[in-house]
Amino acid sequence: MGTDVKEWMVEAEQALWKRSAGAQAAAVRSGEVTAVDMVERHLERIAEINPAVNAVTQLFADRARADAAEVDRRRAAGQDPGPLAGVPFTVKETTAVQGVPTTYGAERFRRHVAHSDAPPVARLRAAGAVPIGHSNMPTLVLAGIHTRSELYGDTRNPWSPEVTPGGSSGGDGAAVASGMAALGLGNDSGGSVRIPASFCGVAALKPTYGRFPADHRLGADDPALAGQELVVDGPLSRTVGDLRLAYEALAGTDPRDPRAVPAPLYGEPVPRPLKIAMVTDPGGKGVHPLVRKAVEDAADALRDAGHEVCEVPDVPRLDEALEVYGRMTMAEFAPTWPVMRTLLGEGGHRYIEMSMDAQDALPMDVPAYLRLTGARLGIRRAWAEFLHTYPLLLAPVFTEPPFEPGLETRDRESHARVQRAMRLCAATSLVGVPAVAVPTGVARDLPYGVQLIGRAYREDLCLEAAEAVERRCGVLTPIDPRP
């Protein structure tokens, strides 16, 4: 064998971690490479990159090799190895992987070993994907937007150590962006997959409430109403096509989650061209010029794809949605806060306490809380009417550029600034509608992106539009960490 051929083979093997999840699965399914080889190349990448990025917290090396060997065994036996055969994925520290501690980044849960896979982990496994490690997050998802945990420290944005990777699924965002995994499994209750996707230059899907089965219990107790209805699991990836593969694997019902509904993956046809609303400055609270340009670039891409993009004055009832979101979530924290505060480690209490102060979250009486639940339904109705006219909304994920780590807990003014910038993520989580975050390009050496928000259970439309943006704007990752 000639030297040039050998060098080409080595280069191709090393490049496995650079491929999309779809291309990785195709290589395994075709027999071009084994699932074991795919996992080994990612383990090598993690060994090389994770010391600088600190995105992967608990590495499942031996388990991942064994899982990959089982994928190879099924293929060798003539069985279907699955649409995500051999694709490595990270799992946020909130989400159970059988036999491994689900730590939530907190010392208190260091030995909190999971007895079974959470539903989304089980679904990705069933599709042939291989969990390769847990990923970092803010302690108990409560310590802030920046990904810093009591157990594992800070995760670094691979684009620049001067800015946060976002959160709370920041470990997944950084791992996917730097090639340590092709997919990340995070969750989102106010931007927690969309913000790290935007800050790290990758794509993410926040599904409709009830689209994916989940289990968000901390211990044996189910969460209260806001915890039940706002939090959804969602994938992060480098391409929108990979989000589509994950979406198809994750959707469906599960007896462990009665909230999950059997809605069709792809809905009824809608009139063409798609009529897409565009808002660059939700609520008129300010938007950075680079963020505005990202939205405008995405609008140009959508027009090039044949869609009708209409700039509209604003989204429905934004200020009211933010008030209801804040008061409901903080009211549920307030009764347990004296205990929860002790679990967050040094300084971990500041973010929630600032949020509680901003919402005047004293213990709330039952009539006041019931009024909030009624207001939420009214806001959802207003959004349903808006999205009946415009099947999709194009808007920012975060109305400022990526910010420095810890800004949100520096002082009250900085906290308010970060909350204001993520306002549309919070509002759409309250409403429960789907959204896809997709990159639009790089400015001043940092990635920027947008989100496409859709009607309930029309993730397919969000993905279709996001693919049009990606075709025009390109795929930004994987990248090597920058000093």
C-alpha positions as CSV (number, residue, x, y, z in Angstrom):
1,M,0.0,0.0,0.0
2,G,1.4,3.4,-1.0
3,T,2.3,6.1,1.5
4,D,-0.2,8.5,0.0
5,V,-3.0,5.9,0.4
6,K,-2.0,5.2,4.0
7,E,-2.0,8.9,4.9
8,W,-5.4,9.3,3.3
9,M,-6.8,6.4,5.3
10,V,-5.4,7.9,8.6
11,E,-6.8,11.3,7.7
12,A,-10.2,9.8,6.9
13,E,-10.3,7.8,10.2
14,Q,-9.3,10.8,12.2
15,A,-12.0,12.8,10.6
16,L,-14.8,10.6,11.8
17,W,-15.6,13.0,14.7
18,K,-15.9,15.8,12.2
19,R,-18.8,14.2,10.3
20,S,-22.4,14.9,11.0
21,A,-24.4,12.4,13.0
22,G,-26.2,11.4,9.8
23,A,-22.9,10.7,8.1
24,Q,-21.5,8.9,11.1
25,A,-24.6,6.6,11.2
26,A,-24.4,6.0,7.4
27,A,-20.8,5.0,7.7
28,V,-21.6,2.5,10.5
29,R,-24.7,1.2,8.7
30,S,-22.9,0.6,5.5
31,G,-19.9,-1.1,7.1
32,E,-17.5,1.6,6.2
33,V,-16.5,1.8,9.8
34,T,-17.5,0.0,13.0
35,A,-19.4,1.6,15.8
36,V,-16.5,0.7,18.0
37,D,-14.2,2.7,15.8
38,M,-16.6,5.6,15.8
39,V,-16.6,5.6,19.6
40,E,-12.9,5.3,19.8
41,R,-12.3,8.3,17.6
42,H,-14.6,10.4,19.8
43,L,-12.9,9.2,23.0
44,E,-9.6,10.3,21.5
45,R,-11.1,13.7,20.7
46,I,-12.5,14.0,24.2
47,A,-9.0,13.1,25.6
48,E,-7.5,15.8,23.5
49,I,-10.0,18.6,23.9
50,N,-12.0,18.2,27.1
51,P,-9.1,19.3,29.4
52,A,-9.4,22.7,27.8
53,V,-13.2,22.9,27.4
54,N,-14.4,20.9,30.4
55,A,-17.7,20.0,28.9
56,V,-17.8,16.3,29.6
57,T,-18.1,15.5,33.3
58,Q,-18.4,11.7,33.6
59,L,-16.9,9.8,30.7
60,F,-18.6,6.4,29.9
61,A,-15.6,5.0,28.0
62,D,-16.0,1.3,28.8
63,R,-19.8,1.4,28.7
64,A,-19.7,3.3,25.3
65,R,-17.3,0.7,23.9
66,A,-19.6,-2.1,25.0
67,D,-22.7,-0.4,23.6
68,A,-20.9,0.2,20.3
69,A,-19.9,-3.5,20.2
70,E,-23.6,-4.4,20.5
71,V,-24.5,-2.1,17.6
72,D,-21.8,-3.9,15.5
73,R,-23.1,-7.3,16.6
74,R,-26.7,-6.4,15.5
75,R,-25.4,-5.3,12.1
76,A,-23.3,-8.4,11.7
77,A,-26.3,-10.5,12.5
78,G,-28.3,-8.8,9.7
79,Q,-30.4,-6.8,12.1
80,D,-31.1,-3.1,11.6
81,P,-28.6,-1.2,13.8
82,G,-30.9,1.9,13.9
83,P,-31.0,5.3,12.1
84,L,-28.4,6.7,14.6
85,A,-26.1,3.6,14.6
86,G,-22.9,4.2,16.5
87,V,-23.5,8.0,16.9
88,P,-22.0,9.2,20.2
89,F,-24.0,11.6,22.3
90,T,-23.6,13.5,25.6
91,V,-26.3,13.6,28.3
92,K,-26.8,16.6,30.5
93,E,-26.2,15.9,34.2
94,T,-29.9,16.3,34.9
95,T,-30.8,13.2,32.8
96,A,-30.6,9.7,34.0
97,V,-28.2,7.1,32.4
98,Q,-28.6,3.7,34.0
99,G,-25.8,2.8,36.4
100,V,-24.3,6.3,36.5
101,P,-24.8,9.0,39.0
102,T,-27.1,11.8,38.0
103,T,-25.4,14.6,39.9
104,Y,-27.1,17.8,38.7
105,G,-23.6,19.2,39.2
106,A,-24.1,19.2,43.0
107,E,-22.0,17.5,45.8
108,R,-25.3,16.4,47.4
109,F,-26.0,14.1,44.4
110,R,-22.5,12.8,43.7
111,R,-23.6,9.2,44.3
112,H,-27.2,9.5,43.1
113,V,-26.9,6.4,40.8
114,A,-29.7,6.1,38.2
115,H,-31.6,2.7,38.2
116,S,-32.7,3.1,34.6
117,D,-32.3,5.3,31.5
118,A,-34.5,8.4,31.3
119,P,-37.0,8.1,28.4
120,P,-35.0,10.2,25.9
121,V,-31.8,8.3,26.6
122,A,-33.6,5.1,26.1
123,R,-35.0,6.3,22.8
124,L,-31.7,7.4,21.4
125,R,-30.2,4.1,22.5
126,A,-33.0,2.3,20.7
127,A,-32.1,4.2,17.5
128,G,-28.5,3.0,17.8
129,A,-26.9,6.0,19.4
130,V,-24.3,5.6,22.1
131,P,-24.1,7.7,25.3
132,I,-20.5,8.7,25.7
133,G,-20.6,10.9,28.8
134,H,-22.5,13.2,31.0
135,S,-22.2,17.0,30.3
136,N,-21.8,20.0,32.6
137,M,-24.4,22.5,33.6
138,P,-25.0,25.2,36.3
139,T,-25.4,23.5,39.7
140,L,-29.0,22.1,39.9
141,V,-29.7,24.3,36.8
142,L,-30.4,27.1,39.3
143,A,-26.9,28.7,39.7
144,G,-27.1,30.9,36.6
145,I,-27.0,30.9,32.8
146,H,-23.2,30.3,32.6
147,T,-22.3,26.6,32.8
148,R,-20.5,26.3,36.1
149,S,-21.2,23.6,38.6
150,E,-20.2,22.9,42.2
151,L,-18.8,19.5,41.2
152,Y,-17.1,20.1,37.9
153,G,-16.3,23.8,37.7
154,D,-16.6,26.0,34.5
155,T,-17.2,24.9,31.0
156,R,-15.4,27.0,28.4
157,N,-16.9,28.3,25.2
158,P,-14.6,26.8,22.5
159,W,-14.9,30.0,20.4
160,S,-13.4,32.1,23.2
161,P,-12.7,31.8,26.9
162,E,-13.9,35.4,27.3
163,V,-17.6,34.4,26.8
164,T,-19.8,31.8,28.4
165,P,-21.0,28.8,26.4
166,G,-24.5,29.6,27.8
167,G,-26.7,27.3,29.7
168,S,-28.1,25.5,31.3
169,S,-27.2,22.9,28.6
170,G,-23.8,24.5,28.0
171,G,-21.8,21.3,28.4
172,D,-23.7,19.8,25.5
173,G,-23.3,22.9,23.4
174,A,-19.6,23.1,23.9
175,A,-19.1,19.3,23.4
176,V,-21.0,19.2,20.1
177,A,-19.3,22.4,18.9
178,S,-15.8,21.0,19.5
179,G,-16.4,17.6,18.1
180,M,-16.5,15.6,21.3
181,A,-20.0,14.2,20.3
182,A,-22.2,14.5,17.3
183,L,-25.3,15.0,19.4
184,G,-26.1,16.4,22.9
185,L,-29.2,15.7,24.9
186,G,-30.1,18.8,27.0
187,N,-33.3,20.3,28.3
188,D,-35.0,23.7,28.0
189,S,-37.3,25.6,30.2
190,G,-36.5,29.1,29.1
191,G,-33.7,28.9,26.6
192,S,-31.5,26.2,28.0
193,V,-30.8,24.4,24.7
194,R,-31.3,27.4,22.4
195,I,-28.9,29.8,24.2
196,P,-25.9,27.4,24.3
197,A,-26.6,26.5,20.7
198,S,-26.5,30.2,19.7
199,F,-23.4,30.9,21.8
200,C,-21.5,27.8,20.6
201,G,-22.5,28.0,16.9
202,V,-24.6,24.8,16.7
203,A,-28.3,24.0,16.2
204,A,-30.9,22.9,18.8
205,L,-34.5,21.9,19.0
206,K,-36.9,22.9,21.8
207,P,-39.9,20.7,21.2
208,T,-43.5,21.3,21.9
209,Y,-44.6,20.5,25.4
210,G,-45.6,16.8,25.3
211,R,-43.8,15.9,22.1
212,F,-41.0,13.9,23.8
213,P,-41.5,11.7,26.8
214,A,-39.3,12.7,29.8
215,D,-38.8,12.2,33.5
216,H,-37.7,15.3,35.4
217,R,-38.1,14.0,38.9
218,L,-35.4,15.0,41.4
219,G,-35.7,11.9,43.6
220,A,-39.1,10.3,44.0
221,D,-41.3,13.4,43.8
222,D,-42.7,14.8,40.7
223,P,-42.2,18.6,40.1
224,A,-45.0,21.2,40.6
225,L,-47.0,22.7,37.7
226,A,-44.3,25.0,36.2
227,G,-41.7,22.3,36.5
228,Q,-44.1,19.9,34.7
229,E,-45.1,22.2,31.9
230,L,-42.1,24.4,31.1
231,V,-39.2,21.8,31.0
232,V,-38.7,19.8,27.8
233,D,-35.8,17.7,26.7
234,G,-34.2,18.6,23.4
235,P,-31.2,17.7,21.2
236,L,-28.3,19.8,20.1
237,S,-26.3,19.0,16.9
238,R,-24.0,20.6,14.3
239,T,-26.6,20.4,11.5
240,V,-30.3,20.8,11.3
241,G,-30.5,17.4,9.5
242,D,-29.1,15.8,12.6
243,L,-31.8,17.5,14.7
244,R,-34.3,15.9,12.4
245,L,-32.9,12.5,13.0
246,A,-32.9,13.0,16.7
247,Y,-36.4,14.4,16.6
248,E,-37.7,11.3,14.8
249,A,-36.0,9.1,17.4
250,L,-37.1,11.0,20.5
251,A,-40.8,11.6,19.6
252,G,-43.7,9.4,20.8
253,T,-45.4,8.1,23.9
254,D,-44.1,6.3,26.9
255,P,-46.0,5.0,29.9
256,R,-43.6,6.7,32.2
257,D,-44.7,10.1,31.0
258,P,-48.5,10.6,30.6
259,R,-47.8,14.0,29.2
260,A,-46.4,12.7,26.0
261,V,-48.9,12.7,23.1
262,P,-49.0,10.6,19.9
263,A,-49.0,13.7,17.6
264,P,-47.8,13.0,14.0
265,L,-44.2,13.8,13.3
266,Y,-45.1,15.6,10.1
267,G,-48.4,17.6,10.0
268,E,-50.8,18.5,7.3
269,P,-49.5,20.6,4.4
270,V,-49.8,24.4,4.9
271,P,-50.2,26.9,2.1
272,R,-47.1,27.9,0.2
273,P,-45.1,30.0,0.3
274,L,-44.8,29.8,4.1
275,K,-45.8,33.1,5.7
276,I,-43.1,33.8,8.3
277,A,-43.4,36.7,10.8
278,M,-40.1,38.4,11.7
279,V,-39.5,40.3,14.9
280,T,-36.0,41.7,15.5
281,D,-36.6,43.4,18.9
282,P,-39.3,41.6,20.9
283,G,-41.1,44.0,23.2
284,G,-39.0,46.9,22.0
285,K,-36.5,46.4,24.8
286,G,-33.4,46.7,22.7
287,V,-31.4,44.5,20.4
288,H,-27.7,44.6,19.5
289,P,-26.9,45.4,15.9
290,L,-25.1,42.1,15.3
291,V,-28.1,40.2,16.6
292,R,-30.4,42.3,14.4
293,K,-28.1,41.5,11.4
294,A,-28.4,37.7,12.2
295,V,-32.1,37.9,12.0
296,E,-32.0,39.9,8.7
297,D,-29.5,37.4,7.2
298,A,-31.9,34.6,8.1
299,A,-34.8,36.5,6.6
300,D,-32.8,36.8,3.3
301,A,-32.2,33.1,3.4
302,L,-35.8,32.3,3.9
303,R,-36.8,34.6,1.1
304,D,-34.3,33.0,-1.2
305,A,-35.9,29.7,-0.4
306,G,-39.3,31.1,-1.6
307,H,-40.9,31.9,1.7
308,E,-42.7,35.2,2.5
309,V,-41.1,37.0,5.4
310,C,-43.2,39.7,7.0
311,E,-41.8,42.1,9.6
312,V,-44.5,42.5,12.3
313,P,-44.7,45.0,15.2
314,D,-44.3,42.4,18.0
315,V,-45.1,39.1,19.5
316,P,-48.3,38.6,21.5
317,R,-48.6,39.7,25.1
318,L,-44.8,39.5,25.8
319,D,-44.7,41.5,29.0
320,E,-47.6,39.6,30.5
321,A,-46.0,36.3,29.5
322,L,-42.7,37.2,31.2
323,E,-44.5,38.3,34.3
324,V,-46.5,35.0,34.5
325,Y,-43.4,32.9,33.7
326,G,-41.4,34.7,36.4
327,R,-44.0,34.7,39.1
328,M,-45.0,31.0,38.5
329,T,-41.5,29.7,38.6
330,M,-40.3,31.8,41.5
331,A,-43.5,31.1,43.5
332,E,-42.7,27.4,43.2
333,F,-39.1,27.9,44.3
334,A,-40.0,30.0,47.3
335,P,-41.3,27.4,49.8
336,T,-38.3,25.0,49.2
337,W,-35.7,27.7,48.8
338,P,-34.2,27.5,52.4
339,V,-33.3,23.9,51.7
340,M,-32.4,24.2,48.0
341,R,-30.1,27.2,48.8
342,T,-27.8,25.0,50.9
343,L,-27.3,22.6,47.9
344,L,-25.9,25.1,45.5
345,G,-22.3,25.6,46.7
346,E,-20.5,28.8,47.2
347,G,-22.2,31.7,45.4
348,G,-24.7,29.4,43.7
349,H,-27.7,31.0,45.4
350,R,-27.2,34.5,43.9
351,Y,-29.0,33.9,40.6
352,I,-32.3,32.6,42.0
353,E,-32.3,35.1,44.8
354,M,-32.0,37.9,42.4
355,S,-34.8,36.4,40.3
356,M,-37.0,36.0,43.4
357,D,-36.4,39.6,44.4
358,A,-37.3,40.8,40.9
359,Q,-40.6,38.8,40.9
360,D,-41.5,39.6,44.6
361,A,-41.7,35.8,45.1
362,L,-43.0,35.7,48.6
363,P,-45.2,32.7,49.3
364,M,-48.3,33.1,47.1
365,D,-51.8,32.4,48.1
366,V,-53.9,29.9,46.1
367,P,-56.2,32.5,44.4
368,A,-53.1,34.4,43.2
369,Y,-51.5,31.3,41.8
370,L,-54.7,30.2,40.1
371,R,-54.9,33.6,38.4
372,L,-51.5,33.0,36.9
373,T,-52.6,29.6,35.5
374,G,-55.6,31.2,33.9
375,A,-53.4,34.0,32.5
376,R,-51.1,31.4,31.0
377,L,-54.0,29.9,29.0
378,G,-55.0,33.3,27.7
379,I,-51.4,33.9,26.6
380,R,-51.3,30.5,24.9
381,R,-54.5,31.4,23.1
382,A,-53.1,34.7,21.8
383,W,-50.0,32.9,20.5
384,A,-52.1,30.2,18.8
385,E,-54.1,32.9,17.0
386,F,-50.9,34.7,16.0
387,L,-49.3,31.4,14.7
388,H,-52.6,30.6,12.8
389,T,-51.8,33.7,10.7
390,Y,-48.1,33.1,10.6
391,P,-47.1,29.4,10.8
392,L,-43.6,30.5,11.8
393,L,-41.9,33.3,13.7
394,L,-38.3,34.3,13.0
395,A,-36.6,36.1,15.9
396,P,-33.5,36.3,18.1
397,V,-32.5,33.7,20.6
398,F,-30.7,36.2,22.8
399,T,-30.8,39.9,22.0
400,E,-27.2,40.6,22.9
401,P,-23.9,39.0,21.9
402,P,-22.5,36.1,24.0
403,F,-21.5,37.6,27.4
404,E,-18.7,37.1,29.9
405,P,-19.0,34.2,32.4
406,G,-21.0,35.0,35.5
407,L,-22.4,38.3,34.3
408,E,-25.9,37.3,35.3
409,T,-24.9,37.0,39.0
410,R,-22.6,40.0,39.2
411,D,-25.2,42.5,40.4
412,R,-28.9,43.2,40.0
413,E,-28.4,45.4,36.9
414,S,-26.4,42.7,35.1
415,H,-29.0,40.1,36.2
416,A,-31.8,42.2,34.7
417,R,-29.8,42.7,31.5
418,V,-29.3,39.0,30.9
419,Q,-33.0,38.2,31.8
420,R,-34.1,40.9,29.3
421,A,-31.9,39.5,26.5
422,M,-33.4,36.0,26.8
423,R,-37.0,37.3,27.0
424,L,-38.4,35.5,24.0
425,C,-36.9,32.1,25.1
426,A,-38.8,32.5,28.4
427,A,-42.1,33.5,26.7
428,T,-42.1,30.7,24.3
429,S,-41.3,28.2,27.0
430,L,-44.4,29.4,28.9
431,V,-46.5,29.0,25.7
432,G,-45.1,25.5,25.1
433,V,-44.5,25.9,21.3
434,P,-41.5,24.4,19.4
435,A,-38.4,26.3,18.3
436,V,-35.3,25.5,16.4
437,A,-32.1,27.6,17.0
438,V,-29.8,27.7,14.0
439,P,-26.5,29.6,13.4
440,T,-26.3,32.4,10.8
441,G,-22.6,33.2,10.8
442,V,-19.6,34.6,12.7
443,A,-19.0,38.2,13.6
444,R,-16.0,39.5,15.6
445,D,-14.9,35.8,16.0
446,L,-18.1,34.7,17.8
447,P,-21.1,32.8,16.4
448,Y,-24.6,34.3,16.0
449,G,-27.9,32.6,15.3
450,V,-31.7,32.9,15.3
451,Q,-34.7,30.8,16.3
452,L,-37.6,29.7,14.3
453,I,-40.7,29.3,16.4
454,G,-43.7,27.4,15.2
455,R,-47.2,26.2,15.9
456,A,-47.7,23.5,18.6
457,Y,-46.5,20.1,17.3
458,R,-45.2,21.6,14.0
459,E,-41.5,21.0,14.7
460,D,-41.4,19.9,11.0
461,L,-42.0,23.4,9.8
462,C,-39.4,24.8,12.2
463,L,-36.9,22.3,10.9
464,E,-37.7,22.9,7.3
465,A,-37.2,26.7,7.7
466,A,-34.0,26.2,9.7
467,E,-32.6,24.0,7.0
468,A,-33.2,26.8,4.5
469,V,-31.2,29.2,6.8
470,E,-28.4,26.6,7.1
471,R,-28.2,26.1,3.3
472,R,-27.5,29.8,2.9
473,C,-25.5,30.6,6.0
474,G,-23.5,27.4,6.3
475,V,-22.4,25.1,9.2
476,L,-19.9,26.6,11.6
477,T,-18.6,23.7,13.6
478,P,-16.8,21.5,14.7
479,I,-14.0,23.8,15.7
480,D,-10.8,23.4,17.8
481,P,-10.9,25.5,21.0
482,R,-9.5,28.9,20.6
483,P,-7.0,30.4,23.1
